[in-house]
Amino acid sequence: MKTIIPSLLALTLAAAFTAQAATPKDTLVIAQSTDDADSFDPAKGFELTSVQAFTNIYQRLVQSDPQNPVDLKPTLATSWQPGNDNRSLTFELRKDAKFSTGNPLRPEDVIFSLGRVVKLNLDPSFILTQLGWTKDNVDGFLKKIDDNHVQISWSANVSPTYVLSLLSAPVSSIVDEKTAMANAKNGDFGNAWLATHSAGSGPYQIRKVVMHQVVLLSANPTSPAGAPKMKNILIKNVPEPAARRLLLEQGDADIARNLGADQIAALNGKPGVKTEAIPMASLYYIQFNIGANETMKNPAFWEAARYLWDYKGIANELLKGQFDVHQSFLPKGFLGAINDTPYSYDPEKAKAILKKAGLNNVTFRLSTSNQPPYLDIAQALQGSFAKAGVKVEVVPGLSSEVSTNVKAHKYEATLNAWGSDYFDPNTNAASFAYNPEDGSKTIAFRSDWHIPELNKQVIAATAESDPKKRIALYEAMQREVMKTSPYVIGMQAKNLIALRDNLKGYVQGINPDMVYYSQVTK
């Protein structure tokens, strides 16, 4: 069935891609792949396209400073005080804050927003359920003190500082309860409606979404963050990286995302264009599904695989230095991250490990996104594994399809990337080293890896208030996962983007959600 784009949106699209090769002065046009997006509800959206949009559409009680992510700034809250028992925080809300709908911010909106995440129990909910919240008890942990104060409490043994980190995550975005509930159906707290609409207080609001085709945001002039500089943000789905590069080069797009090293190299030196490689808290790794077959669950196979990733060849030659070799689950730049690289490409050593374990004629299917750099890396891994007699069948697909299959354990192995959800070491520890067996779809869960002892270590680290002791705990966990897990972590990414050189005010930070459009001018 052909999708008919509404006339207003069609006119905007036509204006954005004219024969004069110039984007409208009041509209920022972005060319990228949006195939991964399936919802713009912060209680559900957990893919890159959605997460990049949330900071521009919604606000949280506190948010990271993009220039110094460890510094949390009051946003919809003006201040907060911990309780005497270190099991609660009381927030004072901004008195002048309004949503794009015109409704004022209330304590009830905070309670509704955090509670619905837990009650819906969708992918990002594990971030908040770490506090001991469940759909049955969460209402008891969220309390209105008065018209300008709300108290958030928890039962888990975690520090208030750690809780603030969780409240800075995109999933903790504050939603206008009145608007969401006016559009709720079948007890979904507005989830279906918010997939393609917004009810936030950010500098932009959703004007129209045609999933996997286009996202159109319009300015929210009454945002507590201040009115944005640009009237519109148009995010166009352009699946082919070469087409994205061409649109930017011709002036038909202001920003091109998801480019590969070849596209960046082709744009270098082109008039009117500038390229950037922005450090990201994004790790590229292979994960194996232990439940798929006997080979995938064999620790000897995991060990051999660590010697079959051509780390330097892929990072420096294939990807032309746009990635750094990195083998631990905390990205460089995070508290407690180790930069040890004990593994190197060694097919002969891998052969010996496989032979000793009685693993002969090994073959497996490696599913991955059909977007760069995933497919390029997967094909390189296909060649590097073959040197040890391991046959890899690369199975490319849409990012959303690959993600759905991995979450459902319908895969043997996958090459994927993981971006941190908030700027705290637990964001990755709670996924790579944590499987609480409660339905939370962490990476460990997706690998069907059962790790009760590591679970305890992850929980202990969130409760530790001494920075030195906390760092030691994360260092130990990283080394254990590096040696004994069904993952091969290979690289830390840099975000390759290209922009028209008349663009000013664009800011992007280390975390995937740290994309800021509000100050952009051209």
Disulfide bonds with the S-S distance in Angstrom:
none
